[in-house]
Amino acid sequence: MSEASNQKSLGLLFFSGPYQSQAPETACKIANAALDKGYKVQIFLYMDAANCVLENQKEIHGIFNIGSAFEKLVERGVLIRVCNLCLSVRGTAKQMMKRKSDIGGRIKRAGTPDLSKIIQETDKFLVIY
C-alpha cells in the first residue's frame, strides 16, 4: 500500500480516445468499481485519451457518454491528469473540461513526470490498450 495512507489505491493509464474503442468506458467502469471498494483512484489520459475530457460531448440515447462519466468520477474524488502535450498537438487544450470537487477530485493538465508519480503513489497500476 502507499506509504502516505492505509487506503488502497489504483492508478489507471489508457490511450484510446472516446467512442473509438471500449478502453475509456472500461477505465470508467473499473474506476467506479474500485471506488465502490474503497480505493483511491488516479487516472492518466495519454495520446487520444486526452479527448475524453473535452467539453460539450453530446448525450446520445444508448451511447455511453465518456464526458459525463469522467465528470462523475471527479465528483467521487478521482484525480484525472491529462497529457498537456497530447492536448496541445491535437489543438484541443482550450476545450478541456475544468472540473474540481470538494473531496479532491479534479481534472488537470499534466506531463509524463506526473504519470511516474501516479505509478509511484499507487498500490496497483493498470494499463488499458
Stockholm file with secondary structure:
# STOCKHOLM 1.0

chainA/1-129         MSEASNQKSLGLLFFSGPYQSQAPETACKIANAALDKGYKVQIFLYMDAANCVLENQKEIHGIFNIGSAFEKLVERGVLIRVCNLCLSVRGTAKQMMKRKSDIGGRIKRAGTPDLSKIIQETDKFLVIY
#=GR chainA/1-129 SS CCTTCSSCEEEEEECCCTTTSSHHHHHHHHHHHHHHTTCEEEEEECGGGGGGGBSCCCCCTTSCCHHHHHHHHHHTTCEEEEEHHHHHHHTCGGGBCCCBCTTSCEEEEECHHHHHHHHHHCSEEEEEC
#=GC SS_cons         CCTTCSSCEEEEEECCCTTTSSHHHHHHHHHHHHHHTTCEEEEEECGGGGGGGBSCCCCCTTSCCHHHHHHHHHHTTCEEEEEHHHHHHHTCGGGBCCCBCTTSCEEEEECHHHHHHHHHHCSEEEEEC
//
